[in-house]
Amino acid sequence: MTSDLSLQLMSQMAWMALAISGPILFFSLAIGILVSVIQVVTQIQDASLAFIPKLLAVFVAFLLFGPWMLKSLVNYASSVIGSIPSLF
């Protein structure tokens, strides 16, 4: 295995990790900002108020994007495992 090939595999792995974690992080960030704005406007400073909506948003994001995330991971893993014989 050459260093170029290993760098390519690492780069693909990093992009796959970003693509898969992106929707979950986006949902959590959007709900976190929305709840923070509501807390500032209403002057309610309760830490648990931000936790529950984020948890629900992450759960909904997993429901919406879970099949796509799993399909992407399976496709990537099968392509990497399938290319093992050509690496050596």
C-alpha positions as CSV (number, residue, x, y, z in Angstrom):
1,M,0.0,0.0,0.0
2,T,1.5,3.3,-1.0
3,S,1.2,6.5,1.0
4,D,-0.9,8.1,-1.6
5,L,-3.5,5.3,-1.4
6,S,-3.5,5.5,2.4
7,L,-4.0,9.2,2.3
8,Q,-6.9,8.8,-0.2
9,L,-8.6,6.2,2.1
10,M,-8.2,8.5,5.1
11,S,-9.6,11.5,3.2
12,Q,-12.6,9.4,2.1
13,M,-13.1,8.3,5.6
14,A,-13.0,11.8,7.0
15,W,-15.5,13.1,4.4
16,M,-17.8,10.2,5.1
17,A,-17.7,10.9,8.8
18,L,-18.5,14.6,8.1
19,A,-21.3,13.7,5.7
20,I,-22.9,11.2,8.2
21,S,-22.6,13.4,11.2
22,G,-23.7,16.6,9.4
23,P,-27.5,16.3,9.5
24,I,-27.4,15.3,13.2
25,L,-25.1,18.2,14.2
26,F,-27.2,20.6,12.1
27,F,-30.4,19.6,13.7
28,S,-28.9,19.9,17.2
29,L,-27.3,23.3,16.4
30,A,-30.5,24.7,14.9
31,I,-32.6,23.6,17.9
32,G,-30.0,24.8,20.3
33,I,-29.9,28.3,18.8
34,L,-33.7,28.5,18.6
35,V,-34.0,27.5,22.3
36,S,-31.3,29.9,23.3
37,V,-33.1,32.8,21.6
38,I,-36.3,31.8,23.3
39,Q,-34.5,31.7,26.6
40,V,-33.0,35.1,26.1
41,V,-36.4,36.6,25.0
42,T,-38.3,35.1,27.9
43,Q,-35.4,35.4,30.4
44,I,-35.8,31.7,31.5
45,Q,-32.3,30.4,32.3
46,D,-32.9,26.7,32.9
47,A,-30.2,24.3,31.6
48,S,-32.6,21.4,31.2
49,L,-34.8,23.5,28.9
50,A,-32.2,23.3,26.2
51,F,-31.4,19.6,26.6
52,I,-34.8,18.0,26.0
53,P,-35.5,19.8,22.6
54,K,-32.0,18.9,21.4
55,L,-32.5,15.3,22.4
56,L,-35.8,15.2,20.5
57,A,-34.3,16.9,17.5
58,V,-31.5,14.4,17.3
59,F,-34.0,11.5,17.6
60,V,-36.0,13.0,14.7
61,A,-32.9,13.5,12.7
62,F,-32.0,9.8,13.2
63,L,-35.4,8.8,12.1
64,L,-35.2,11.0,9.0
65,F,-31.6,10.4,8.0
66,G,-30.9,7.0,9.6
67,P,-31.6,4.9,6.5
68,W,-29.5,7.2,4.3
69,M,-26.7,7.2,6.9
70,L,-26.7,3.4,7.2
71,K,-26.8,2.9,3.4
72,S,-23.8,5.3,3.0
73,L,-21.8,3.5,5.7
74,V,-22.6,0.1,4.2
75,N,-21.6,1.3,0.7
76,Y,-18.4,2.8,1.9
77,A,-17.5,-0.2,4.0
78,S,-18.2,-2.6,1.2
79,S,-16.1,-0.6,-1.2
80,V,-13.2,-0.4,1.2
81,I,-13.4,-4.1,2.1
82,G,-13.8,-5.0,-1.6
83,S,-10.6,-3.1,-2.5
84,I,-8.5,-4.9,0.1
85,P,-7.2,-7.6,-2.4
86,S,-6.0,-4.9,-4.8
87,L,-4.1,-3.1,-2.0
88,F,-1.4,-5.7,-1.5
